[in-house]
C-alpha cells in the first residue's frame, strides 16, 4: 500500500523526460519514480512480504473501517485542514 508522500525538486528537463515517458507508457509519473527507486535500491523481499501477510492475518479485534468510512474520514480531515488555512 502506498502511504508515504515525498516532495522532490527536478530540473525542467528532468520533469519533461518523466512526463514524456509517463505519457508514452500511459502511466503516472509517480509510478515511474517508484519503479526507478525499486530498480536502484531493490524491493521488499518475498520473506518480508510473507511475514507482513502473516502479521496482518494474525490481527484480531479492533474496529475496521470500510472504504467509504475511510474516504469520509479523509474528506472531513481535508475540509477541517483547509478551513483552518
Buried (B, 14 or more C-beta within 10 A) or exposed (E): EEEEEEEEEEEEEEEEEBEEEBEEEEEEBEEBBEEEEEEEEEEEEEEEEEEEEEEEEEEEEEEEEEEEEEEEEEEEEEEEEEEEE
